[in-house]
Amino acid sequence: RCTVDSRVTRVAWLNRSTILYTGNDKWSIDPRVVLIANTKSQYSIEIQNVDVYDEGAYTCSVQTDNHPKTSRVHLIVQVPPLILNISSDVTVNEGSTVALRCLATGRPEPAVTWRHFSGKSQRFVSDDEYLEIIGITKEQSGQYECSAANDVAAPVVRRVRVTVNYPPYISDTRNTGASLGQKGILRCAASAVPLAEFQWYKEDTRLASGLDGIRIENKDHMSLLTFFNVSEKDYGNYTCVASNKLGNSNASVILYGPGTIPNRSSSFSAALATTLLWCSVLYTLIKF
């Protein structure tokens, strides 16, 4: 917009050295450039559907009886943020290095940040287009959100899922008591990615579902060993083995009868033996 008065005899709009309009005559071949006012007080043009190439200096040149005058305005084009490229979902083994990228554009240049979403929690992890995770752990799996913001418009966000494979570890086992002739269930839970496959053993014999009155049910992270009609031979120690392509883990589970106290864990027994030995040494030293 250019303000003029009655002394003006000629007017023109220029973009850099290119003439856009002189008076009512259009010189520009760009259909987006339109003259919207040519009066005694105003000489204005409009640029429709502005893009980044329109940015720059625009000059209003006026000629009066005395001498020419110019007025310059600089057009700054702001562009909302846009994420051009982001890493695809990725699956890696625990301990690997993961590199994620999020390339964004906009004017002003957008600030890029990464946040990690795992379960119900989220936390800031990086303020760079590139995110590198060295020695990734299973706790670092989940959704990684890239946000690009420059205050021109609302931030844009996109997400990448990072899946971390890791070997099984048995997270829960429960010794179970059951009366003769009743149902007994042994449980074994294992955390693993990919999901673990379960096997049950008694001593060195692998158990099969449907034989000897037992059933094995594997449901996601849990395996159930069910005895439908507990007999004397069913009592004892069982081994649950959880395995996937990265490794395996095992744990002992006991099925015991009424009034029977299952054996303590080996770790407890070892700790107890160490304590007794230490007490014995102290007693000997005091005695002598």
N, C-alpha and C positions, 0 to 999 in steps of 0.2 A: 504494500500500500504506500502510495506516494502522495503527499499533500502539496497542492499547488495553489496559485492565486491567479488573479485576472491579468497579471503582467506576463504570464507564461505564453509564449507563442508556439513553441514546439515541445513535445515530450516523447520520451522513448524508454523502453525497458531493455536491459541487456543482461545476459548471463555470461560473465567473463567478457570476452570480446564479441560474443554472438548476439546480434540484434534479435529480440523476440517480438517486440511491437514498436511501431512509431505511429503516434496518434491512434487512429482506428485501424491502421494497416498491420496485418499480421505477417511477420517475416518467418517466424518459426514454423517448421513443418510438423511439430509435435502436436497432435490433437488434444493432448492433456493441458496445454497452455491456453488459457482463455482470458480475454479482456472482460473485466466485470464492471469497471467504472472509468469513464472519461468525461469528467465534468470540470466546472470552473474551480472546484476545490479539491478534487481527488482524481488520481490516475492509478488504477490498481489492476493487477492481473492475478489470476488464480492458477495454481498447478494442481491438477487433480491426480489422485492415486500416486502420491509421491513415493519415489523409491530412493535408494541410496545414491544413485547416479545424479540425482537432482541437487545433492548437497553442494554448497559452494557460495560464491559471492554473486549477488544480483545488484545491478545499478539502475537507479532511476535518473535519467538525464533530462534536464529541462533547459529550455532556451528562453531567455527574457530579452528585453530591448537592450539591456546593458551588457550582460555577459552570461555564459552558460553556467549552470550549477549541477552538481551531482549529489546523490544521496545513496549510500551503499548499505545493504543489509546482507548478513551472512546466514544462509539457511543451513540449519543443523538437522539432519534426519536421524531420528531415534527409531531403533528396530527392536521389537520384543525378542527375548531370548528364544533360541531354537537349538535343540540337541540334534546335531547332524549325524553322529555316529556313537554307538555305545556297544560295549562288549556283549556277546551272546551269553546265555546261561552256560555254566561250566561245571564239570564234575572232576574232582581231583582226589588223590589219596592224601591222607593226613601226613603232614610234614613237607608237602610240596610248596612251591612258590606260585602264587597266583597274581597275575597282572591284569587289572581292569582299566579300561579307558572310557572316557566320556567327553567327546569333542562337541563344543557348543559355539554358537555364533550369536551376534547381536550388537547393537550400538546403544549405549556404551558396551564394551566387551563384558559379557556376563561373568559373575563370580561362580565358580563351580565347587560344590561341596559333595561329600559322600557321607551317608549315614548307613549304619548296619542295623537291620531289624532281625531279631531272633526271638521267637515266641512273642511275648507281650512287651519286651524291652527294645529300646532303640538307643543308639549312641553315635555321636559324631566321630568319624574316623579319619577324614582327610579334607583339605581345602585345595586340592589340585585336580586337574583333569585326569591324572594317572594315579591309580591306587595300587600299590604293591604290598602283598601280604607274604612275608617270608616265614616258612615253617608253619603253615596253617594248621590249626587244631579243629577238632570237631565242634568246639564251642563257637568257632568263627564261621560256621556254615549259616546259611539263611539268605535273606534278601538284602542286597546292597542297593540303596537308592541314590541316584545322581540327581542333584538339583542345580539348575542354572538360573541365576537371577541378576537383573540389572535395573530394577525399579521402574522400567518402562511399562511393564505389564506383570501379571502374576508369574511367579517362578514356574518353570516347566520341570517336571520330574519324570524319570524313567527308572525302571528297576532291573537288576540282574540277579538271578538266583545262583548261588554258589553251593554245590553239594559236596560234602567232604566224606569220602569213604574211610572207614576205620574198622579194625578187627573187632570181633565181639568181646565184650566183657560181661560176665554174669552179674547182674545188679541185684537179684533177689532170689533166694531159695528158702524154703520153709520145711523143716522137719514136721512130720505129721503122725499123729497117733490114730489108730483105728482098731476096733474090736474085731474078733474073728467073725466071719460071716457078714460083716458090714462093708460099706464102700469106703475106700481110702483114696485120697488124691494128693500126689506130689506135684509141686509147682516149681518152675524154673523160668526166670525172666532174664533176657540178655539184650543189651543195647548194641546195635551194630548197623552199619551202612556199607553194602546192601544188607537187607535183613538176614539174620542168621538162620541156618538150618539146624534143627535139633535132632539129637540122637540120645537114647537112654541105654545104659548098661547096668547089669548086675554082675559084679565081679568082672570077668572078661567076656561075658555074653551080651551081645546086642539084643535088645528087646524089640519085638515086632508087634504092631498094633493088631488086635484081633486074635492073638494067640494067648493061651493060658489065662484067659479071663481078664485081659488088660486092654486098655485103649490109649493111644497116644494122639493128642490133639495139639496142633501147632497153630497159634493165632497171633500173627504179627510178631511181637516181642516176647510172647509167652508160650511155654510148652507145658501141657498137663499130662501127667501119667496117672491114669485112673485104674484102680483095682475094684471090680464090681462085687467080688465075694472074697474078702481077705482070708487067706489061710496062713498057717504057721510058716510055711516056706516063703511067703511073701515078705515077712519081716526082714529087715536088714538094711544094708547100705546100698544106695543107688548112685550112679554117676550120670550127671547131665552134661552133654557136650554140645556146645554151640559153635558153629563154624561158618565162615564165608570165605571168599577168595583171598582175603588178606590175612587170615589166621584163624585160630580157634581158642576156646577157653572152656574149662570144665569145673564142676563143683559137685560135692557130695551132698546127697539128701537122704535122710533116714525115714523109713516107715517103721514105726514101733507099736507095740501092743500096750494095753492098759497096764498102768503101774510100772512101766519100763521107762527109765531115764536114758535118753539117747546120749551117745558119747559126745563129749565136748569137742569143739573144733581143734584141729591140730595146732593152730596158732596159740589157742588158749592153753593146750597141754604143754606146748613147748615153753610158754611163758611161766607156767606153773612149775615145770621141772627146773627151770633156771632159778626161780625164786627159792625152791626147796634146797637146791645145791648151794646157793648163797647163804641161806640160813644155816646149813650144815657146816659150811666153812667158818662162819662166825661163831657157832657153838664150839667148834674144835679149838679156835683161837682163844676163846674165853676160858675154856676148860683147862687149857695148858698155859 
